[in-house]
Amino acid sequence: MKDTFRHKGLRQLLVRTIKRKGIKDENVLKAIGKVPRHLFMDSGFLEHAYQDKAFPIAADQTISQPFTVAYQTELLKVKKGDKILEIGTGSGYQAAVLCELGAKVYSIERQQELFKKTSKFLPKIGYNVKKLVFGDGYKGLPEDAPFDGIVVTAGAPYVPKPLLNQLKIGGRLVIPVGQDSQRMTLYIRKDEKEFEKHELDYFRFVPLLEDKN
């Protein structure tokens, strides 16, 4: 499937929509304007690819609403070369946006079906993540820590301690916390033990799965 002028035009309309909704970071808006979202979706949803909506993908998961992706990415304050850990690769759309920002992306996916599909798909369309693993997002990637930023793309009932521990000093964790609906929460690491916490807007995410073994 190609990325046509029509798709590029629709992306610019999407960028205007999320800008109107409050996204201010020009780099984030540019990244959303570059990623061919229609390639991440099943063919039945192609006509809707550039609407600001979430859509179903494999394994009972969703591709996030572009506004939500932009909102979380803006909170991360990504700089080129930053090491970013993503919890919940899903379709790979969020990872692609982070790659467009010049981040070194590490990503964990809990669903085997999605992991297999996305690990082949992202390089095929030009997005080379640093590391993509099948595993438990609650544990993070201690062997690759510390990270400049961590973004969790599913709703967590609580904040996993390992993720806080894997942040650099000055690093940011963006995580939706809650059961039925989630409050977007930002943690900024001030020193070894202290974190600054900001509770922000409410969203609805699929649940973050935990390996109980």
C-alpha positions in Angstrom: 0.0 0.0 0.0 1.2 3.5 -0.9 1.3 6.8 0.9 -0.4 9.1 -1.6 -0.9 12.9 -1.8 -4.4 12.3 -0.6 -3.2 10.6 2.5 -0.7 13.4 3.1 -3.5 16.0 2.8 -5.7 14.1 5.2 -2.8 14.0 7.7 -2.5 17.8 7.6 -6.3 18.1 8.3 -5.7 15.7 11.3 -2.8 17.9 12.5 -5.1 20.9 12.4 -7.7 19.0 14.4 -5.4 18.0 17.2 -3.8 21.5 17.3 -7.3 22.9 17.8 -7.8 20.4 20.7 -4.7 21.9 22.5 -1.5 20.2 21.2 1.1 23.0 21.0 4.5 21.3 20.5 5.3 21.9 16.8 7.7 18.9 16.7 4.9 16.6 17.9 2.5 18.0 15.3 5.1 17.6 12.5 5.7 13.9 13.6 1.9 13.2 13.5 1.9 14.9 10.1 4.6 12.5 8.8 3.5 9.0 10.1 1.3 7.2 7.5 -1.4 6.0 10.0 -3.4 4.3 7.3 -0.6 1.7 6.9 -1.1 0.7 10.6 -4.8 -0.2 10.2 -6.8 -3.0 8.7 -8.1 -2.3 5.2 -11.7 -2.1 6.4 -10.8 1.1 8.4 -8.7 2.8 5.7 -11.3 5.5 5.0 -11.3 6.4 8.7 -7.5 6.4 9.2 -7.1 10.2 9.6 -10.1 10.7 11.8 -9.2 11.6 15.4 -10.5 8.3 16.7 -9.2 5.0 18.1 -9.9 1.9 16.1 -9.7 -1.9 16.7 -6.6 -3.8 15.7 -5.6 -7.4 16.4 -5.8 -9.2 19.8 -8.7 -7.1 21.1 -6.4 -4.0 21.2 -6.8 -0.6 19.6 -4.7 1.9 17.7 -4.9 5.0 19.9 -6.7 8.2 19.0 -4.1 10.5 17.4 -4.9 13.3 19.9 -4.0 10.8 22.8 -0.7 9.8 21.1 0.1 13.5 20.6 -0.9 14.4 24.2 1.3 11.7 25.7 4.2 12.5 23.4 4.0 16.2 24.2 4.3 15.4 28.0 7.5 13.4 27.3 9.3 16.5 25.9 11.3 14.3 23.6 14.7 15.5 22.3 16.6 14.0 19.5 18.7 11.0 20.7 16.5 10.5 23.9 16.1 6.9 25.1 12.4 6.3 25.3 10.8 3.1 26.6 7.3 2.4 25.4 5.1 0.0 27.3 2.5 -1.5 24.9 3.8 -1.5 21.3 0.4 -2.3 19.9 0.1 -1.4 16.2 3.5 0.5 16.4 1.9 3.9 15.7 3.2 5.6 18.9 6.7 4.1 18.3 6.7 5.5 14.8 5.8 9.0 16.1 8.7 8.7 18.6 11.1 7.6 15.8 10.0 10.7 13.8 11.1 12.8 16.8 14.6 11.2 16.6 14.2 9.1 19.8 15.9 5.8 20.4 12.9 3.7 21.0 12.7 0.6 23.2 9.3 -1.1 23.3 7.6 -4.0 25.1 4.5 -5.8 23.8 2.5 -8.4 25.9 0.4 -9.8 23.0 2.4 -12.3 21.0 0.3 -11.8 17.8 0.9 -8.0 17.9 4.6 -8.4 18.8 5.2 -10.7 15.8 3.3 -8.5 13.4 4.7 -5.1 14.5 8.3 -6.3 14.8 8.2 -7.1 11.1 6.0 -4.2 10.0 7.9 -1.2 11.5 11.3 -1.8 9.8 9.4 -2.6 6.5 8.0 1.0 6.5 11.3 2.6 7.6 10.9 2.8 11.4 13.9 1.1 13.1 13.3 0.8 16.8 16.3 0.1 18.9 14.7 -2.8 20.7 11.3 -4.5 20.5 10.6 -7.3 23.0 7.8 -9.6 23.9 7.4 -9.3 27.6 5.7 -7.9 30.7 5.5 -4.1 30.6 5.1 -3.9 34.4 8.8 -4.9 34.7 10.2 -2.5 32.1 13.6 -3.2 30.7 16.1 -2.9 33.6 19.0 -4.1 31.4 18.6 -1.1 29.1 17.8 1.5 31.8 18.0 4.3 32.6 15.6 6.1 30.2 15.0 9.8 29.4 11.3 9.0 29.1 8.8 6.1 29.6 5.3 6.1 28.0 2.6 3.6 28.9 0.0 3.1 26.2 -2.5 1.1 28.3 -4.4 1.8 31.5 -2.6 0.7 34.6 -4.4 0.1 37.9 -1.3 1.4 39.7 2.1 2.8 38.9 4.7 0.0 38.5 7.7 0.7 40.8 10.2 -0.8 38.3 9.2 1.9 35.7 9.9 4.8 38.2 13.2 3.1 39.1 14.2 3.0 35.4 14.0 6.7 34.8 17.0 8.9 34.6 17.2 11.9 37.0 15.1 14.5 35.1 13.3 11.7 33.2 9.6 11.6 32.7 7.0 8.8 33.0 3.7 9.3 31.3 1.1 6.8 32.4 -2.7 6.5 32.4 -3.7 5.3 35.9 -7.1 3.9 36.9 -9.5 1.0 36.4 -12.5 2.0 34.2 -11.3 5.4 33.1 -7.7 6.5 33.6 -6.2 9.8 34.7 -3.1 10.7 32.7 -0.3 11.1 35.2 3.2 12.6 34.7 6.1 11.7 37.0 9.3 13.6 36.8 12.3 12.2 38.6 13.9 14.9 40.8 16.6 12.7 42.4 17.2 9.1 43.4 14.1 9.0 45.7 12.0 12.0 44.9 9.4 12.3 42.1 7.2 15.2 41.1 3.7 14.1 40.3 1.2 15.8 38.0 -2.4 14.5 37.6 -3.9 15.6 34.3 -6.9 14.8 32.1 -9.1 11.6 32.0 -8.9 9.1 29.2 -10.0 5.5 28.4 -7.4 2.9 27.5 -7.4 -0.9 27.1 -6.0 -2.4 30.3 -2.2 -3.0 30.8 -1.8 -6.8 31.1 0.5 -8.2 33.8 2.3 -11.5 33.8 1.2 -13.0 37.1 3.7 -15.9 36.9 
